[in-house]
């Protein structure tokens, strides 16, 4: 009898310690799972999916709560008193939003993807608000700067009042904003959205040079910003946008635009023995200086990107003239390796010596003299770019289309991918605080880039789980 009484007392104490703190308003809530101990690993698929959906909704609600009229900046202090643009040096005003990634277009794409996966109208509303913020931040010319003011946007606003200003193709800014708006146009029909897209695509055509290239900024503002620019994928992201515009709206002027840009890539490749491309071109088609630490020369990174771009244009147009510059470019890349799978970023025109820069606008020939924090050596995806070309060359455009990455995964491969994702997904759920916020441990700030990566990880998981069912 005493033994039974002791057992009952122990059970009551255990219940009180574990469950009493989580009983509120007469309802008992389950204690929080310790995801770090891989709790998610042992849940059945529907429960896992439910937890992921819950985390996504919580994170989205928090991020919407800190938005500026639907737009976002790149970083926030935890108390939201400081808002940052491109780096810690750039403080964003209360009515400014960031267009450069990770900024408003990339956040909007996350919301749009989540809506398409789940059908949850909250995500669509968030994407809608991000689209409005971008439309009201658009310049009168039709493009965007990296940071824009939307103080003139109100809930009752119907048509944007746009201010004139400089627009840039650097860092996928104008192209990324338009890409998101075009994607949003597939699911909503709004006059302000149609007007913004039409203005943006008209700007793309107006800013394109007669030779098919785009400068880094338009209207032209002087210095290297006026050069025809491949660096940071400026021209290539313009081409990707025009491909998307033509696929979506079918206008021949968009097709002609992307073809002309492809012709510029063909035209601007240097002859043998340095059959590559420069980061930016002066008006006499020579490699140009950019920033003080970016000397002119033939660029291995740009050459790899242009190989990929030419293949993409070939796949879209079925015109094999876009493949013809590639073999000699591959030959130059193979010849210019520093060692296996390592290249200098820039090679001096004429000598093919690797060149480096610093803050004094001088050319250096030793890597040890290069400015820190800039990628002067790397693999630059060169091997995969060459493999991509070789695959297309051997298969042809029709065969490649039938065997591309859109081919469904085999069930065992899909299950393996899901199992591989459980730990990182669990860790991201665990690191979400009670407000629905991820705090970056390195600088104790809220990073929009973290939100984008984590939301896309959750979407990847949900996409695979849905296909499994």
N, C-alpha and C positions, 0 to 999 in steps of 0.2 A: 504493500500500500504506500509506504514511504517512497519506494523507488518510483512508482507511477506518478506520485505527487511531484517528485523532483523533475521527472521528464516533462511534465506539463508546464512547470515553472520555467524550465529551460526553453521550451518551445515558445512560450509567451514572450520571454526576453528576446529571443532571436527575431520573432515577428516585429516586436516593438523597435528594435535597433535598425532592422533593414527596411521595413515598410512604412512605419509611422511618419518618417520625414517626408514621404512622397504622397501622403494622403491629403488631399485638399478638397474643400467643399463637399465632403462626404464621398468623394470618388477616389479609388485607389489607382495610381498610375504605376506602370512597370518601371523598375529602376533602370537607369541608363546603362546600356550595354557598353562594356569596355571593349571598344573596337580595336584597341591596340593589342588586345589579347586574341585577336582574330575571331571575335564573335560572329562577324559577318560570314566568315568562312563556313560556319556550320549551320547557317540558316538555309531553309529551302528557298528556291529561286523567287517565288512570289514575295516572300518577306524581305529578301535582299532588295528587290525592285522597289518595294514600298519604302524602305529606308532611304534609298537613293532619291526617290521622288520627293520625300519629305525634306531632305537636305537641300535639294534644288529649290524647292518652294521657299524655304527659310532664307537661303542665300539671296534669292531673287528679291524677296520682300525687303531685306535689308538694303540691297544695292539700289533698289528703286527709291528707298527712303532718303538716300543721300544724293540722289541725282539733282542736277540743276535743270529743271524743266524738261527732264527726260534725257539730258546729256551728262557726260562724265568727264573726269580728268584722269590722269594716270596714277596719282597717289593722293592719299588723304592722311592727315594725322588722326589718331584714334578719337580725339575730341572734336574732329571736323573743323577746327579753326584754321588749319593750313591745307591748301590744295595746290598740287604741283602739276606742271606741264611736262616738258620733255625730261627734265632732271630736277635735282634738288635746287638748282640755281634759278629755276623758272617758277615763280609763284603765280598761280592763276587767280584772276579776280573772281569775286563771287558769282558774276554772271557769264564767265567764260567757260567753254567746254573744249575738250581735246579731241581733235580729229585724227591725228597721227596715232597709229597703233602702239600701245594698247589704249584705245580711246573709244569714243562713242560708236563708230561703225562696227568695231569688233565686238563690243558689248551687245549691240543690236543684233548682230549675227548669232550670238549665243542664245538670245531670247527667241529669235526666229526659229532656230534649230530645235530648241526645247518645245516650242509650240507645235512644230511639225511632227515631233516624236510623240508628244503626249496629248495634243488637242486642248491643253489647258489655256483658256482665254486670258489668264493673267500674263502669260508670256507674250501673247500677241499684243496685249495692251502696252507692255513694256517696250516691245519692238516698235510699235506705233509711235510712242512718245520719243524714242530715240530718233526715229525718222523725222519727226517734226522738228526736233532740236537741230538736226543737220540741215533741213530745208531752210530754217530761219537763220542758220549760220552761214549759208551759202553766199558767196560774193555776187554782186550784180553781173560780173563777167561770166559766172557759171561754175567756177571752181571754188576751192577752199584753201585757206591757210591752215597751219597745224593747230592753231588755237584761235577760236572764234567767239565773238560776243553774241549772246542771244537775249539781251535785256529787253528787246522789243517783242519777245514771244510771250503771249498770254493765253490762258485757256480758251478764251473766246476768239483768238486770232484765226482768221480764215485764209488769208493770202500773205505770204512773206513780204516784208519790206527789206530789200537787200541793199547793203552798202557796197560801194566800189572798194576794191583792194587787190593786193597781189594774191595770186593763186599759184600753188606749187604741185608738181608731180613727184617731188622727192618723198621717199619713205611711203609710197603708196597712199598719199593723203587724198588728193582729188579722186584718184581711181578707186580707192577703197570705199570712200563715201558713196560714190555712184554705184559701185557693185552692190553694196548693201541696199540702197534704195531700189535698185532694179529687182533684187530678190524680194524685197518687201512688196513691190508692185504686183508680184504674183499672187499675193494673198489678200491684199486690200485694194480698194478702188477709192482714191481720194484726189480731188482737184489739185491740192497743194503738192501732192506727190508727183503726179503727172507733170506739172509745171516744172518742178525741181529737176526731174530726170531729163526732160526736153531741153531745159536751159543748160544742164551739165553736158549732155551729149553734143549740143551745138558748140559749146566751148571747146570740147575735144577736137572737133573738126576745124574750128577757127584757129586754134593754137598750133595745129600741126603744120610744119614747114612744107614748102613745096617739094622738098626731097623726101618727105615721108617721116622725118624725125620730129621729136618734141624737145624743147628746151627744158631745163630744170624748173624754171619759173615762167609764168606768162600772166599778164603782159611782161615784156622784158624789163629787167631791173638793173642790168649792167653786170660786169665782171663775168666770172665763170658760170654764173646762174643762167646766162643766156646761151651757153654751149649746148649742143645736142648731147644728151646725157643718157648713158647706159648705167652708170653707177647707181647702186641701190635699186636696180631693176626699173628705173624711171620709164624708159621707152617700152620695155617689155611688159610692164604692168598696164601701160596704155593699150598695148596690143591685146592683152588678155581682156581688158574691158571692152574693146571694140568687137572682139569675137563674141563676148557675152551679149552685147547689144544687138549684134546681127542675129544671133541664135534666138533672142527673145522677141525682137521687133521686126526682123526680116528686111530692114531697109538696106538697099543696095549701097548707099553712101557709107554705111558702116563697114561693109565688106571691102569696098574700094580703099577705105582708110587703112584697114589692117594690111591689105596687100601692099599699099605704098610704104607702110612702115617695114614690112618684110623686105621690100626692095632696098630700103635704106640699109638694113642689116647686111644684105648681100653687097651693096656698094661700098660700105664703110670698112669691110675687112681688108687688112693690109696684105700686100702680095708676099709670096715666099721670099725669103725663108722665115719671115715673122708673120705668118698668116693668122693673126689673131685680131682682137678688137681692143680699142682704148676705152677708158672709163668715160671720157667726155671728149668731144671733138670741137675744135675751133672752126671758124667759118671757111678756112682753107683746108679743112678735113685732116688736120694734124692733131695728135694727142695734146690736150691742153692741161695746164696747171689748174687745180681746184683749190682746196684749202692749202695753207702753208705747208702742211705735212703730206700732201698728196701730189707727188711729182708726176709729170707726164710720162707716158710709156704704153707698152702693150700689156694688157691686163689678162692674167690667166683666169681669174674669177669671172670677169665679164665674158670671156671667150666661152667658158663652160655654159654660162647662162644663155648666151646667144645660140650655141649648138642646140640646147633644149628648145629655145624659142623657134628656131627655124624648123625643127622637127614638128612642133605643134602647128605652125602655120601650114606646113606641108600636109599634115593630117587633116586640117580643116579645109584647105583649098584643093588638095590633090594635085598640086602643081610641083613637080619635082625640081624646078629651078631653085627652090629654097633649100634643097639638100646639097646642091653642087659646091657651095663654099666650105662644107664641113670636113671632107677628107684632109685637105691641106691644113685646116685648123687643128685637127687631131694630131697630125704629124708634128706641128709646131709644139703642141702641148707635150707630146711624148719626148721631144728633143730637149725641152726646157725644164724637166724635173730637176730639183735640187737633190733629191733622193727618192726612194720608192714612196709614192703617194704623198709627196710634199713638193709644193711649188712656191716660188715667190709670187706675191700679188702682182707686182709691176716689173716689167723688163724694159731696159733702155732701148729706144728705137735705134737700130743700126748695129749696136754691139750685142744685144740680147743679154746684157749683164743685169742681174737683179738690182733694183734701185729702191732706196728707202728714203723717208722724209722725217723731218722734225719741225719744231715750231719756227725755224728761221728761214724757211723757203729755200733751203739748199738741198742738193741731191747728194745722198750718201750711198756708198757701195758696201757697207758693212752692216749686217743686221744688228750688231751691238750698238750702233749709233741711231737706231730707229726710235721714233717716239713711242713711248709706252701706251698701251691701251688701244692700239689700232692694229688691225689684222694685216700684217705685212707678209706672213707666211701661213700656209694651210693646205688642206686637201681640196677645199672649195667645191666639193661634189663633182670633181672633174671625172673621176672614174665612172661614176653613175651616169653622167651626161654622155660619155662616150659609149657606155653600154646601151643607153637608151637609143642612140643613133644606130648602133650596130643591130639592135633588135628590129628597129623599123626597116632598116636596109634589107635584112634577111626575110622579114615577114611581108612587107608591103603594107600599105594603109588599110586595106580591107581586112586582111588576116589579123592585123594588130587590133583592130576595132573589136573583133570577135573574141580575142583572148586577153583583153585588158583587165585592169584591176577590179572592174565592176562584176566580174564573174563570182557567183555565190560561193561562200565558204562551204567546205564539207562539214557535216555535223561534228566530227571529232575535232576538226581544226577550230571551229567556233567554240566548242566547249573548252578547249585548251586556252583560247584567248580569254574567255570569261573567267576561268580559274586564275589565270595570270593577273587579271585586273582586280581581283577581290581585295588583295592587301592594299594596293594604293588607294582604291576607292574607300576602303574602311578607314585608312589613315586620314583622308581628307574630310570624311564625315566627323571623325573624332576631333580634328583640329578646328572645326567650326564652333565658335563660341555661342553663348546663349542668345546673343542678338542676331545670329546668322552671319557673322563676320569672320573672315580670315585675317589675322594679324601676321604680317611678315616678321619672322624672328630676327632677321638680319638688321633691320632698321626700325622695327616697331611701328611700321606704317601699314595702312591698308592699301594694297596694290591691286589696281584694276587688272593687271596681267595675271595675278594669282586667281582672281575671280574667273577670268576667261578660261585659263587652263583647267581649273577644277570643274567648271561647268561643262566644258567640252569632254573632260574625262567621264563625268557622269552620263553625258549624252552618248558617248561611245559605249559605255556599259549597257545603257538602256536599249540602244540600237541592237546590240548583239543578243541581249536577253529576249527582245521582241522577236528576233529572227529564230531564236531557239524554240520559242513556242509555236 
